[in-house]
């Protein structure tokens, strides 16, 4: 028994002791007043007072000895002495109160188990034997029974009480030890259950997947932390909602799920989900039936994962495969088209200079020349896309590159009076290993696309932020233009996909390929009427450099980035 439990038991014992002594004292008053009004029970009153004094002594010692085994022995020894006094003044060997010896024996067996029970069985029997064998003649014999006279009778009572005390001690200690063992086993099982519950909760709360359970009507009754992290919904706001409405499906969703689960034990589907913070994520959701141990249906289990990044990677892989195939085709087509185009353009210019065409003929020649120039630009884009040339990275200041391109942009025909540019450079210089010519083309294509998306004017915001972990640079082009829907965003970097009438559909594809050559990543975010935001992440040391730069150069670039 631990110290805390011992302390609690001893305090209950003190309360029980007060109740017992009080009951005996009340009984003594009743006997004196009703049964034997002519006799005095002062010895009983004195012994009761001594018992109360012992209780007060135990209470005074409790702050110093509480919970200790020695305190239990001390209290039970005092109880044995008080019981001996009660037995002595109520008749000794003939006292009807000798059964009170069983109380400290039983309590000792419960608190101190077999050893304590047998010890106090011996202590109580010794005190009882002292009353029988060593009675003092000047102490008056009992108030309730005469004094013993027959030695044989005394021996008989001693043997009977010895057997009784020992039997009670053994039986009580056996039951107490059994109770202790069962209590320990129950505590271990309870602890195992608590640990198992905690383990299950930790597992459920630690998995990255979202986990929801619903009742048979499809109402959510549990959501783990993963569900909240993925969907940005607080768990308290998820529970209680209809899963079909929460996921954005119609009223017939649960019925359809139920029919599908009749044919399969598990069903999986994918869909987009709008989070409360305005993000659109792509979820893969698996649903199965929820049963109890007897197999009775309780509801449904929904397990889902955020597949947004995986979907983006799959689209990126498909885009790379398509661009590789188109690049090979574009290289061949460009060379086949460029020579005839040069001949056509040159011939028209020659005829225009030698002849004196009328107005209509001159207009047709101008159309031929203009379209030839447009087709020549498309062919140059083809060649840039298919064979961009030798990759030659060097340590460049991206702030200077962007400033140079912005100066050219302000003089271009795409830049109107209603356009304005805002720059947000985190530091005055941001050094990075890039191919300057390729990076200029990336900046130019993105900037001109942003201006074209704002035909009525607006603000183009350019941000340049160095990052330390990992060492890379973030470049952002954000406009206030017409924006794009989800389908247009998905096809933004695909070749031959143009949002503008005069576009070739290769500008964004070239940007994607050039950023990829630098070992970087590019992404686009847009909403109709809300503008477009293009974000580039470039490593401070370009992976396209072939890994030939020294380690100190990489550190210098990172330090030059300022963060």
C-alpha positions in Angstrom: 0.0 0.0 0.0 1.5 3.3 -1.0 1.9 6.2 1.5 -1.0 8.2 0.1 -3.4 5.3 0.4 -2.1 4.6 4.0 -2.7 8.2 4.9 -6.3 8.1 3.7 -7.0 4.8 5.5 -5.6 6.1 8.8 -7.7 9.2 8.7 -10.8 7.1 8.1 -9.7 4.9 11.0 -9.5 8.0 13.3 -13.0 9.0 12.3 -14.3 5.4 12.9 -12.6 5.4 16.3 -14.4 8.6 17.3 -17.7 7.1 16.2 -17.1 3.8 18.0 -16.1 5.5 21.3 -19.0 7.8 21.1 -21.4 5.0 20.6 -20.0 3.1 23.6 -20.2 6.2 25.7 -23.9 6.8 24.8 -24.6 3.1 25.6 -23.0 3.6 29.0 -25.2 6.6 29.7 -28.2 4.6 28.8 -27.2 1.7 31.0 -26.5 3.9 34.0 -29.8 5.8 33.6 -32.1 2.9 32.7 -30.8 -0.5 33.7 -28.6 0.2 36.7 -29.4 3.6 38.1 -27.8 2.7 41.4 -24.4 1.8 40.0 -21.7 4.0 38.8 -20.0 3.7 35.4 -17.2 6.1 36.1 -14.4 3.7 35.0 -16.2 3.4 31.6 -16.5 7.2 31.4 -12.8 7.5 32.3 -11.7 5.0 29.6 -13.9 6.8 27.0 -12.2 10.0 28.0 -8.8 8.3 27.6 -9.9 7.0 24.1 -10.8 10.6 23.1 -7.5 11.8 24.4 -5.7 9.2 22.3 -7.7 10.4 19.2 -6.5 13.9 19.9 -2.9 12.7 20.3 -3.1 10.9 16.9 -4.5 14.0 15.3 -1.6 16.0 16.7 1.0 13.5 15.4 -0.7 13.2 12.0 1.3 16.1 10.3 4.6 14.4 11.2 3.7 10.8 10.9 1.0 10.7 8.3 1.2 7.9 5.8 3.9 6.0 7.7 3.6 2.4 8.8 4.9 3.2 12.3 1.9 5.6 12.7 -0.4 2.7 11.9 1.3 0.5 14.4 1.1 3.3 17.0 -2.7 3.8 16.5 -3.5 0.1 16.5 -1.5 -0.4 19.7 -3.4 2.4 21.3 -6.7 0.8 20.1 -5.6 -2.6 21.6 -4.9 -0.9 25.0 -8.3 0.8 25.0 -10.0 -2.4 24.1 -8.2 -4.1 27.0 -9.4 -1.5 29.3 -13.0 -1.9 28.1 -12.7 -5.7 28.6 -11.2 -5.3 32.0 -13.8 -3.0 33.4 -16.6 -5.0 31.9 -15.7 -8.3 33.5 -12.3 -9.6 32.3 -12.7 -13.2 31.3 -16.4 -13.0 31.5 -16.7 -9.7 29.7 -19.1 -9.6 26.7 -16.8 -6.9 25.2 -13.9 -9.3 24.3 -15.0 -9.4 20.7 -13.7 -5.8 20.4 -10.2 -7.3 20.2 -11.2 -8.4 16.7 -11.5 -4.8 15.5 -7.7 -3.9 15.8 -6.8 -7.4 14.4 -9.1 -6.9 11.4 -7.9 -3.4 10.8 -4.3 -4.4 11.1 -4.9 -7.2 8.6 -6.4 -4.7 6.2 -3.7 -2.0 6.6 -0.6 -4.1 7.3 -1.7 -7.4 5.7 -0.7 -10.8 7.1 2.3 -9.8 9.1 0.5 -6.9 10.8 -2.6 -9.0 11.4 -0.7 -11.8 13.1 1.4 -9.3 15.1 -1.7 -7.7 16.5 -3.4 -11.0 17.0 -0.5 -11.8 19.3 -0.6 -8.4 21.0 -4.3 -8.6 21.7 -4.1 -12.2 23.0 -1.2 -11.2 25.2 -3.2 -8.3 26.7 -6.2 -10.6 27.1 -4.0 -13.3 28.8 -2.6 -10.6 31.1 -6.2 -9.8 32.3 -6.9 -13.5 32.9 -3.6 -14.6 34.5 -2.3 -11.5 36.2 -5.4 -9.9 37.6 -4.6 -7.5 40.5 -6.7 -8.0 43.6 -7.1 -4.3 44.5 -8.6 -3.6 41.1 -12.4 -4.2 41.5 -13.8 -6.9 39.2 -16.1 -6.1 36.4 -19.3 -4.2 36.4 -21.1 -6.6 34.1 -19.8 -10.0 35.2 -18.2 -11.7 38.3 -14.5 -12.5 38.6 -13.2 -15.8 37.4 -12.4 -18.5 39.9 -11.7 -21.7 38.0 -8.2 -22.0 36.4 -9.4 -24.5 33.9 -12.0 -22.1 32.7 -9.4 -19.4 32.3 -7.2 -21.7 30.2 -10.2 -22.6 28.0 -10.9 -19.0 27.3 -7.3 -18.3 26.5 -7.1 -21.1 24.0 -10.4 -20.2 22.4 -9.4 -16.5 22.1 -6.0 -17.5 20.7 -7.5 -19.7 18.0 -10.2 -17.0 17.3 -7.7 -14.2 17.1 -5.3 -16.2 14.9 -8.1 -17.4 12.6 -9.5 -13.9 12.2 -6.0 -12.5 11.5 -5.3 -15.2 8.9 -8.7 -14.9 7.2 -8.8 -11.1 7.2 -5.2 -10.9 6.0 -6.0 -13.4 3.2 -9.0 -11.5 2.1 -7.0 -8.2 2.4 -4.2 -9.6 0.3 -6.6 -11.0 -2.3 -8.3 -7.6 -2.4 -4.9 -5.9 -2.7 -3.9 -8.2 -5.5 -7.2 -7.7 -7.3 -6.9 -4.0 -6.8 -3.4 -4.0 -8.2 -4.5 -6.1 -11.1 -7.5 -3.8 -11.7 -5.2 -0.7 -11.5 -2.8 -2.3 -14.0 -5.7 -3.1 -16.3 -7.1 0.4 -15.8 -3.7 1.8 -16.5 -3.3 -0.4 -19.6 -6.7 0.8 -20.8 -5.8 4.4 -20.2 -2.4 3.9 -22.0 -4.1 2.2 -24.9 -6.7 4.9 -25.1 -3.9 7.5 -25.0 -2.0 5.6 -27.6 -5.0 5.4 -29.9 -5.7 9.1 -29.4 -2.1 10.0 -30.1 -2.1 7.8 -33.2 -5.3 9.4 -34.5 -4.1 12.9 -33.7 -0.6 12.3 -35.1 -1.4 11.0 -38.5 -1.2 13.5 -41.3 -4.3 12.3 -43.0 -7.7 13.7 -42.1 -10.0 11.4 -40.2 -13.8 12.0 -39.9 -16.5 9.7 -38.5 -20.2 10.2 -39.1 -23.4 8.6 -37.9 -25.7 6.7 -40.2 -27.3 10.0 -41.3 -23.9 11.4 -42.4 -23.6 13.9 -39.5 -19.9 14.3 -38.4 -19.3 13.3 -34.8 -15.5 13.2 -34.7 -12.7 15.0 -36.5 -9.0 14.6 -35.8 -6.3 17.2 -35.9 -5.2 16.3 -39.4 -8.7 17.1 -40.7 -8.4 20.5 -39.2 -4.9 21.1 -40.4 -5.7 20.1 -44.0 -9.0 22.0 -44.4 -8.3 24.9 -42.0 -11.5 24.2 -40.2 -11.4 24.2 -36.4 -12.4 20.8 -35.1 -15.3 22.3 -33.1 -16.8 23.7 -36.2 -16.5 20.5 -38.2 -18.3 18.3 -35.6 -22.1 18.4 -36.0 -22.2 19.3 -39.7 -23.5 17.1 -42.5 -20.5 15.6 -44.3 -22.2 16.0 -47.7 -22.8 19.7 -47.2 -19.4 20.3 -45.6 -17.6 18.7 -48.5 -19.7 20.6 -51.0 -21.9 17.8 -52.3 -25.6 17.7 -52.9 -28.3 16.1 -50.7 -28.0 12.8 -52.5 -24.4 12.3 -51.7 -24.8 10.0 -48.7 -27.3 7.8 -50.6 -24.9 7.4 -53.4 -22.1 6.5 -51.0 -24.3 4.0 -49.3 -25.1 2.3 -52.6 -21.4 2.2 -53.6 -20.4 0.7 -50.2 -23.0 -2.1 -50.7 -20.9 -3.3 -53.7 -17.5 -2.6 -52.2 -16.3 -2.4 -48.6 -14.3 0.7 -49.5 -14.8 3.5 -51.9 -12.4 6.3 -53.0 -13.0 9.5 -54.8 -11.3 12.8 -55.4 -12.6 16.4 -55.5 -11.7 20.0 -54.9 -12.4 21.6 -51.6 -12.7 25.3 -50.8 -11.1 26.2 -47.4 -12.3 29.0 -45.2 -9.2 31.0 -45.8 -9.9 31.1 -49.6 -7.6 28.3 -50.8 -8.7 25.6 -53.2 -7.2 22.2 -52.3 -7.4 18.8 -54.0 -8.5 16.0 -51.7 -8.3 12.2 -52.1 -11.1 10.7 -49.9 -11.6 7.1 -48.9 -14.8 6.1 -47.2 -15.8 2.8 -45.5 -18.4 1.6 -43.1 -18.0 2.0 -39.3 -19.1 -1.1 -37.3 -19.1 -2.1 -33.6 -17.6 -5.4 -32.4 -20.8 -7.2 -33.1 -20.8 -6.0 -36.7 -23.7 -3.6 -36.3 -23.4 -0.4 -38.4 -22.6 2.8 -36.5 -21.9 5.2 -39.4 -19.1 5.9 -41.8 -15.3 6.6 -41.7 -13.9 9.2 -44.1 -10.1 9.3 -44.5 -8.6 12.0 -46.8 -5.3 13.5 -47.8 -4.3 16.8 -49.4 -3.2 15.8 -52.9 -2.7 19.4 -54.1 1.1 19.2 -54.4 1.0 15.7 -55.9 -1.5 16.9 -58.5 0.7 19.8 -59.3 3.7 17.6 -59.6 1.7 15.3 -61.9 0.7 18.2 -64.1 4.3 19.4 -64.1 5.5 16.0 -65.3 2.9 15.9 -68.0 3.8 19.5 -69.0 7.5 18.6 -69.2 6.8 15.6 -71.3 4.6 17.6 -73.6 7.1 20.4 -73.8 10.0 18.0 -74.6 8.0 16.5 -77.5 6.9 19.9 -78.8 10.4 21.2 -78.5 11.8 18.5 -80.8 9.0 19.2 -83.2 9.4 23.0 -83.0 13.1 22.8 -83.8 12.5 21.0 -87.1 9.5 23.1 -88.0 11.3 26.4 -87.3 14.1 25.6 -89.7 11.8 24.4 -92.4 9.6 27.6 -92.1 12.3 30.2 -91.6 14.0 29.9 -95.0 10.8 30.1 -97.1 9.6 33.0 -94.9 12.8 34.9 -95.5 12.4 34.4 -99.2 8.8 35.6 -99.1 9.6 38.7 -97.0 12.6 39.6 -99.1 10.7 39.1 -102.4 7.8 41.4 -101.2 10.3 44.1 -100.1 12.1 43.8 -103.5 8.9 44.1 -105.5 7.7 47.0 -103.4 10.9 48.9 -104.1 11.0 48.1 -107.8 7.3 48.6 -108.6 5.0 51.5 -107.9 1.9 49.6 -106.5 -1.4 51.3 -106.1 -2.9 51.8 -102.6 -4.7 48.4 -102.4 -1.6 46.6 -103.6 0.6 48.5 -101.1 -1.8 47.6 -98.3 -1.6 43.9 -99.2 2.2 44.1 -99.3 2.2 45.7 -95.9 0.0 42.9 -94.5 2.4 40.3 -96.0 5.4 42.0 -94.4 3.7 42.5 -91.0 2.5 38.9 -90.9 5.9 37.8 -92.0 7.5 39.6 -89.1 4.9 38.2 -86.7 5.6 34.7 -88.0 9.3 35.3 -87.7 8.9 36.3 -84.0 7.0 33.0 -83.5 9.8 31.1 -85.2 12.3 32.8 -83.0 10.2 31.8 -80.0 10.1 28.3 -81.3 13.8 28.1 -81.5 14.3 29.6 -78.1 11.8 27.1 -76.7 13.3 24.1 -78.5 17.0 25.0 -78.4 17.7 27.8 -75.9 21.5 27.5 -76.4 24.4 27.1 -74.0 23.5 27.6 -70.4 26.1 30.0 -69.0 25.4 31.0 -65.4 27.4 33.7 -63.6 27.2 35.6 -60.4 24.7 38.4 -61.0 22.9 41.1 -59.0 19.2 40.4 -59.6 18.2 43.9 -58.5 20.3 45.4 -61.3 18.9 42.9 -63.9 15.3 43.8 -62.9 16.0 47.5 -62.9 17.5 47.3 -66.4 14.5 45.4 -67.7 12.1 47.9 -66.1 13.9 50.8 -67.9 13.4 49.0 -71.2 9.8 48.2 -70.2 8.9 51.8 -69.6 9.9 52.6 -73.2 8.1 49.6 -74.7 4.8 49.8 -76.6 3.1 47.6 -74.0 3.7 50.3 -71.3 0.8 52.8 -71.3 0.3 56.0 -69.4 -2.1 54.3 -67.0 0.4 51.7 -66.0 2.7 52.1 -63.0 5.4 49.9 -61.5 6.1 49.4 -57.8 9.3 47.6 -56.7 9.8 46.0 -53.4 13.5 45.0 -53.0 14.3 43.4 -49.6 18.0 44.5 -50.0 19.9 46.8 -52.3 21.7 43.8 -53.9 20.7 40.2 -54.3 23.4 38.0 -55.7 22.6 34.7 -57.4 24.1 32.4 -60.0 22.0 32.8 -63.1 22.3 33.0 -66.9 21.8 36.8 -67.3 20.4 36.6 -70.8 17.9 33.9 -69.9 16.9 35.7 -66.8 16.3 38.9 -68.7 14.0 37.1 -71.0 12.1 35.6 -68.0 11.7 39.0 -66.5 10.7 40.6 -69.8 8.1 37.9 -70.7 6.5 38.0 -67.3 6.4 41.8 -67.2 4.9 42.3 -70.6 2.3 39.6 -69.9 1.4 41.5 -66.8 1.0 44.8 -68.7 -1.1 43.1 -71.4 -3.4 41.7 -68.7 -4.1 45.3 -67.7 -5.3 47.0 -70.9 -7.0 49.8 -68.9 -4.0 50.4 -66.8 -3.0 49.3 -63.3 -0.1 48.6 -61.0 2.6 46.0 -61.6 4.3 45.0 -58.3 7.7 43.4 -58.4 9.1 41.9 -55.2 12.6 40.4 -54.7 13.2 38.6 -51.4 16.3 36.5 -50.4 15.6 33.4 -48.3 18.1 31.6 -46.1 16.6 28.1 -45.4 17.0 26.9 -48.0 19.3 29.4 -49.7 17.1 30.7 -52.5 15.6 33.9 -53.9 11.9 34.6 -54.2 10.8 36.8 -57.2 7.2 37.9 -57.5 5.3 39.5 -60.4 1.8 40.7 -59.3 -0.6 42.6 -61.5 -4.1 44.0 -61.1 -5.4 42.7 -64.4 -8.3 40.6 -65.6 -7.1 37.5 -63.9 -7.7 33.9 -64.9 -10.0 31.1 -64.0 -8.9 27.7 -62.7 -8.7 26.2 -66.2 -6.6 29.0 -67.6 -4.3 28.8 -64.6 -3.8 25.1 -65.1 -2.9 25.7 -68.8 -0.8 28.9 -68.2 2.6 27.3 -68.9 1.5 25.0 -71.7 2.9 25.7 -75.1 0.6 27.4 -77.7 -1.8 28.6 -75.0 -2.2 32.3 -75.3 -4.5 34.7 -73.5 -3.8 37.5 -75.9 -4.7 38.0 -79.6 -1.2 38.7 -80.8 0.5 36.1 -78.6 2.3 33.0 -79.9 1.4 31.0 -76.8 5.1 30.3 -76.1 6.1 33.2 -73.8 5.0 31.5 -70.5 6.3 28.1 -71.7 9.7 29.6 -72.4 9.7 31.2 -68.9 8.8 27.8 -67.4 11.6 26.1 -69.2 14.2 28.8 -68.4 13.4 28.7 -64.7 13.6 24.9 -64.7 17.0 25.1 -66.3 18.1 27.2 -63.3 16.9 24.5 -60.9 14.1 26.8 -59.8 10.3 26.5 -59.5 7.6 28.7 -60.7 3.9 28.9 -59.9 0.9 31.1 -60.7 -2.1 32.2 -58.6 -5.0 34.0 -60.1 -8.7 34.8 -59.8 -11.0 36.4 -62.4 -11.0 40.1 -61.9 -8.5 39.9 -59.0 -5.2 39.9 -60.9 -2.5 37.4 -61.3 0.6 36.6 -59.1 3.6 34.7 -60.5 6.1 33.4 -58.0 9.6 32.2 -58.8 12.0 30.4 -56.4 15.6 30.3 -57.6 18.4 28.6 -55.8 21.2 30.9 -54.8 23.6 28.6 -56.6 22.0 27.4 -59.8 21.8 23.6 -60.2 22.4 24.2 -63.9 25.9 25.5 -63.3 27.1 21.9 -63.1 28.2 22.1 -59.5 31.6 23.6 -60.4 31.5 26.6 -58.0 33.4 26.5 -54.8 31.6 26.2 -51.4 32.8 29.7 -50.4 31.1 31.2 -53.5 27.8 29.7 -52.4 28.2 31.1 -48.9 29.1 34.5 -50.4 26.0 34.5 -52.6 23.8 33.6 -49.6 25.3 36.4 -47.5 24.9 38.8 -50.4 21.2 37.9 -50.4 20.9 39.5 -47.1 18.9 36.8 -45.3 
